[in-house]
Structure formats: C-alpha cells, structure tokens
Amino acid sequence: MRRWFGERREDAMSAEIATAITGEIHRAEPPWEEAGPLPGVTTFVEPPPIPEATPVSGTVDIEQVVVGDPGPQVEPRPTAERYRSVPFRPDTVVDGWSTRAVTVRAASLRGHLHRYDGAPRQDEIAVHTAPSGRVIGVVADGVSAAVHSHVGANTAVTVAVQWLMAEAPEVGAPVAWDELVRAISWQMAERGRGVLGLDEIDPQQVEQNFATTLIAAIVDPGPDGSLAVEAIGVGDSTAWVLRNGDFLPVLGGKSDGAGGIASSAVAGLPRVPAIIESVTETVLPGEVLLLGSDGIGDPLGGGQGGVGELLRSVLTPAAPSPTEFAHMLDFSRETFDDDRSLIAVWPRA
C-alpha cells in the first residue's frame, strides 16, 4: 500500500514526470514503498479490539441475619483511648482450613455494644494443627469489668497454643493440663506487670484488670474417621457437640445461682482453680465439635430456639465457607450484644 505524506507526495509525482520525459527510471534507495516510518510523522496503527468484560456472578450486598427482634444498627467505632494498651485490636477475626482428617472454621467478632462504645473485642481465638495431625483449639473470653481483659485473653490463647505445640504436639500424647494453666497464669501476670508499669507483679491488680475465661482442646483424628477430643475450661466458656440436631454440652457454661438462675459471676484466669479436670469426647462423622464464648452460648441456650436453628442450618450437613461462618455468627438479636467467638471442627471421613 503506497503511503503519501506532505511534500514527499509532490517529490514522487515529480519523479514520475521526469521518467516519462527522459525515459530513465529513478528509484530512491530504499524504494519508497519499502521505506520505514518517516521522521517526525506518526503512522496510524489500528487499535486492538476491546476485550469483553469478565462476567461477575453473586452479590456482595449481604443483609445481616436477624433472629427474632433485631438489636439496633451500629456502625463500629475505633477502640477508645483508655483501652489502647496494645497497638491495635481487629474488630473481627476469621479463619478456616482443612486437613485430610478435619475441616475447621473459626471466627471472633466484637459485640454490638462494644462496637458502639469503643471497647475492644475482649474475646480471642486460635486454632492450629501440628505436623502429626493433632488440632489445637483455644477460646478466651475477657471479663467485661476488666479494662485490659482483651490483653489477658490474647495472652492466654497465645501461651496455650505455644505450650501445647511445644509439650504435646503428637497425636495421643498426654497433656499436663495443670501445668498449662499455671504457665498461662504466670505469663498473664508478667504481661500485666508490663502493661501497668509495675516494678513487681501485683496479683490483685492483674486479676482486676486482665481476667479472662479459657477453653483449650486437643483434637486427635482416629483411623475410623472419628475425632478424639480432650478439653479443659476455666470460667463460663462452653464446648458442645452438635449431634443429630442437638447441642450436647461437653464442658463449661454458666453455673446456677440462687433459685436456679444462671449466674453471671465469672472466676477466670489468672486465678488458678484448685482442681483442673479435663473431659473427653468422641466426635463422629456427621457431627460437629463447637468451642465458644458466652456471647454465643447465652443466645444459644439449650439450642431449641432461633439461634439453635440458625446454627443447625449453617453448620450441617457440611461446613460453610469461612465468610459464611462469620456472617452467621454476626446475627442480630435484641439484648444479646456481647462479643461472639466460635470454633467448629468437622471430621472429614
């Protein structure tokens, strides 16, 4: 295709006229038709076609789950200055993964009251697997009246996981639970001394400002697909097995006070109980192990109401995605505005 630009077109026409007169053929080197782009001249290039947009399905607009009468709508506030004994404290933590033997989901969310008044999430969770296949799950619920209970809960969970990974990482290995609890109590006291700026440990100050409940569990996969569970609890956090639609308590929960009414009084770490006894349970395929704070235990109750129905519909017959799990946990129900934490473990056989 012949290209013509400005004066070069006139030069080419002159060359053709000269050839017609003289009979001589004159061609520029290289031939005009084969020349590259002219200096200072922009050559038009056909633009590439615009690709079609990648189709998107699904939705990101998800309404909050409501059970019964909803609580008030709350936009979370940042952590208030009086609680900032740590650099930051996430409003929500979500985790989830699978091994050959188990599927795990976990979430911890700040309650609606704490989102409103700027208090930090006082719950803490951790779930981890050792190379042997043993799974470790820990839930701590900082006592509401203790201003630094979120630090206490974080310390308790961190120490529990580290201690169990160091001292009893193998499937079937026994756990010295009393030693674990004493190790947590000591580290909480040391952390409290540092946060409060004390020269020496003050047990009363640490308990007053850092108190937390705790549930710690080890989960060992068996050759038949079942899970062997051993757990301890300090305070009112709870463990259940969801079996045939029923939430069967394994450990913890609020004790009955006068007149058979559940008491809200909590005796937690760093105070070490006089007796530490573990409980054992077997979780079969089709069942779910649950470890939770009272923020989920209180509205769940015996499991026959709306919250129990919500959990049954989401947790069975198969594990939801991590985000679906957290969305379920963030349900709205009037008067239930505490932090909520839950770990769920499914056998995969």
N, C-alpha and C positions, 0 to 999 in steps of 0.2 A: 504494500500500500504506500503510495507516494505521499510524503508529508511536505507541506508548504508553509513557511513562516516568514512574514515580512519581506525584507529586501532579498532574501535568498530565492524567493519565487521569481523576482524580476531577473536575477542573475541567471537562473536556469532557463528562463524564456529567451534571454539574450544569447545564451549558448546554442540553443536550438535554431535561432535565426541565423547565427554565424555558420552553423553546419550546413544549413540549406544553401547559403551563398557560396561558400568555399568548397563544399564537398568534403571537408575534413571533419573527422569525428573527434571531438574532445570530451574526455570524461575526467572529472575530478577524482583524485585518489584520497580516500576510498570512494567508490561510487556513491552518489547522493542517496540512492535508495538504501544503501547499506550503512550509511553513517549512523553514529550513535546520537544520543540526545545533544541538542545544540547548547552551547554555553549560554547560561542566563535564561534559558527557555524551559518552562515547565511542561512536561509531557503528561497528557491526560491518561490516567490509569483507571480502569473500571473498578469500582469498589467491590469488595467481597460481599456476597449476599448476607443479609442479617439473619442469624440463626433464630429459629423459633424458640420461644420461651419454654423452659423446662416446666412441665406440668407439676402443680403442687396440690396435694390432697390432704384431707384432715383439717383440723382447726386448732388455733392457739387461744381462742376465746373460750375459756372453760369456767363455768359458773361454780361457785363454792357449793359443796354438798351441805344440805340443811337437814337436820334431824329434829323433828318436832318444831317447836318455836325457835326461830333463829336468835342468836345474840346480835348485838349492834355491829354494824360495819365499822372496821377500824383500819386506818392507814398506819402502818408501823412507824414508830418514831425511833431515832437513833438512841443508843444507850446513853442514859443520863450521866452527868459528870461524876456523881457520887459512887457509881458502880464501876468506874473505869480503872480497876486495879490490874487489868490486862489490856494490851494494846487494842484488841478488837474482839468481838463476840458475834458470830453469824446468827442471824435470825432463824435460819433453817439449815439443817444438815441432812443430806440424803445419800444412801449407799445401797449397793446391790451387786451381787455377783453369783456365780455358780461354780462348783467343782463337779467332779464325777459323782459325788455322793450327795451333795446338798445344793439347794438354792436358798440364797439369803436376801432379805430385804430389811432395810433399817432406815428410820427417819426420826429426827428430833426437831420439834417446832416450838417457837416461842408462843405462849398463850396469848389470847386476845387482850387480857388485862395488862400483861407486860408490854405488849406492843403499844398499848395506849399510854401507859405511864412512863415508858422509857426504861423499865427494868430489863436487864439482860435475860436471855434464856438461861434458866437455872438447871435444866436437865443436861445430861451428857450421855452419849452412847459410843460404843466401839464394838466392832465385830471383825474378827481376824481369823485366818486359818494358818496353821503350822504346816510345814512340809510333810509331816506324817499324815495329814488329813484331819487332825483334831481341830475343831472350830471353837473359838473363844468368843463369848458374847457378854457384854457388861453394860448395865444401865444404872446411872446415878441420878438422883433427884434432889437437888439442893433445897434445903429447908427455907421456906419463903421468908421467915423472920430474920435470917442471917444475911447480912448485906453482901458478903463475899461468898455466898454459897455456890455461885457458879464456878468460882475458883476451886472450892472444895470438891465439887462434882468432877471437874476436869482433872484434878489431881488424882482422885480416887480411881477414875476409869483408866487413866494413863498408867498408873502404878500397877493396877490389877492386870492389865494386858501384858505389860513388860515382865512382871513377876511370873505369870503363868507360862509365858513363852520361854522364859529362862529356866524355870524349875520343873515344869511338867508339860513339855511340848509333844510327847509321844502319845499315840493312841493307847489307852489302857493305863497310862501312868497315873499313880495315885497323887492326890493333891493334899498338901498340909494346909487346910483352909484357915486354921487359926493363925498360922504364920503369915499367910497372905493378908489377913485382916490387920494384924499388928504392923506389918510393913506399910500398909496404906495409912493407918493412923499416924505412924511416925512421920511419914512424908507429908501428910497434911499439916502436922504441927510445924514442921520445918518451913513449909510453904507459907503458912500463916505468920510465922515469925518474920519472914522476909517482907511480906506484903504490908504488915502492920508496923514494920520498922522497929521491932523489939530487939533488945540485946540478948534476951533469953526467951525460951519457949514459955508461954503462959497458957496452960491447958484450958483454963476457963475462957480466956479471950478467943482462943482458936475455936472452941466449941460454939461460942456465942456468935461468931462471925462467919464460920466456914462449914457448918454442919450439913451433912448430906446422907441420903439413904443409898443403898447399893444392892444390886443383884448381879452376881457373877456366875456364869455357867460354862461348863465344858461339854462339848457335843462330839461324841465319837461314832463314826459310821461303822456299821456291822456288815458282815458278809452277806446277810439276808436282806439288805436294803434298809434295815431299821436304824434308828439313832439311839445310842445310849447317852442319857443326859444326867449330869450331876451338877447341883447348884446350891448356892447359899444366898441368904438375904439378910441385910441389916436395915431395919426400918420397914416402910409400908409399900415399897415397890412390889410388883407381883409377877409370877410366872404362871402360864396356863398351857394346856394342850387343847387345841381345837380338834375334837374327836366326834365324828358322827353328828356334827352340828352343835355340839355342846362345848362350852368353855369350862374346862375342868381345872380348878385351881391346883397348882403344884406347890406354890411357895408364896408367902407374903400376904399382902393385903392389910387393910386397916383392922385393928383389933376392936372388939366391942367394949364400949364404956358402960356407964350406969344405964340400966334399963334396956340393955341390948342394943343401944345406938352406937354406930361406928364412931370411934374416937379419932380426932384429927391430931392428937398429940403424937409427935414423932421422936423416937430415940435413935439417932443416927451416928455415923462416924463424925469426928474421930473417937468418940466414946466406943470402947471395945466391949461387946456383950460378954457376959460371964460364961455363956455356953454358945458355941458355934457348931451347929449341926447341919450337915448337908442332906439334901433329899435327892433321890434318884427317880428316873422315869424313863420309859421306853417309848419312842415316837415311831409309829409305823407308817409305811407309805400310805398316802391319802390323808394323813394327819399333819398338824402344824404346831410347832413349838413357838410360844409367844413370851417375850420378856418385855415388861412395860412399866412405866412410871404411873403414879396415881392419876395423872392427867388423862390417861386412857382407862385406867382401872375404875375410877369413880363413875364416869358416864356409862361404862360397860355394865357395871353391876354384875348380876347373875347371867347376863347375856341374852335375856329374853326380850329386851326392848329394841328400840330403833337402832341404837349403836351396835348391838349384837347382830342385828340383821344386816347392817351395813358391812361389818367386818366379814360375816359369813359370805356375803355376795361377792366381795372383792378378793378374799383370800382363798376361796375354793371355787372350782375344783383344781385350779392351777395358780401359780404365783403371778401377780400382776407385774407390770414394769415398775422400776424404781419410782418414776414420777407419778404413776397411778397410785402407788402405795402411799406416797407423801400426800397426794391430793386427798385421798380417803381420810388420812389422819387429821387433816386440817378442816374437818367438818365444823359447822356452826350449830351449836345447841345452847339455848338460853341457860344461864347460870354456870355453865361449865367452860371456864376461861383460863384454866391452868395450862402450863407447858405440857406438851404431849410427846412422849418418846416410846417407840416400839421397835423391837427386833423380832423378825419372823424367820423361822428355819423350816424348810420343806425337805423331806427325803426325796431323792431323785429316782429311786428304783421303781 
